[in-house]
């Protein structure tokens, strides 16, 4: 009897050591990308832009972290069924796993795992809290609609971490703040001083050495800050902030309407393995701070998410609408992401309008 090859050394989405019964996915259907070869099991149906989106995520995240292009990963992502995932990784506790420079996902587009792959080329990785924190910061929608909530990370810094994923939001929250306030370089330096099992005391000492600030004071400021500092960086930014910008029709009206067809080459998502989702990303430039009416027209199951791509995401509100809804909201000037989501198994019509409110 032969022993299956070990196929995990450093798991970034899981601490388990998995036995891989079929590590080589090169026989699967594949869309070759510049950075990510996208593969899927034949019973699954990815949408037309699923592979391209993950491929684009590599330079998008790499540039934000200041990673040299020559260091970008050339890697693969396999969308596999729950059965295959469990056979490989011995668990269904995770939606995806990045390991040894490749990723397996139970759903078609786990951008979070691509963030791990880029991170794996960027720094020597320290405590799990900050490894997951960076992936959540770069892909906030994976763990929650987390662009703005501020969560106290102190209990997790003092550890131990819970076995479940309940610390992801707190981790993404503080890492978002550290990146936006101080940039990626110091974050890397700070976390590289730490071992995987660093204690709260060691984390505080490394933080003081690199940031020249007391971590507990900084956390206290973070939890109550209401102003965006002038020198805040426009970091981190989700992949949707890199989407094509739709121009205004005129000064009074912005509109975007289309059918969302899974097979279109700018649609993320897919159906199969009990997953059924299709999304498109666009951006809109908001000309000035003020009140705007946003409205979503469309078929049932269409959802809109709109959020700022500007600095200080911890202060920005994320707006979510279902079909037929309209809402008056305050928006800061600058680029905003638009995410339209529906099911991949039906063709949905979606239309969004944005109009300034005049008193
Ligand atoms: Zn992760």
Boltz pocket constraint, residues with backbone or C-beta under 6 A from the ligand:
constraints:
  - pocket:
      binder: B
      contacts: [[A, 12], [A, 13], [A, 112], [A, 116], [A, 131], [A, 132], [A, 135]]
      max_distance: 6.0
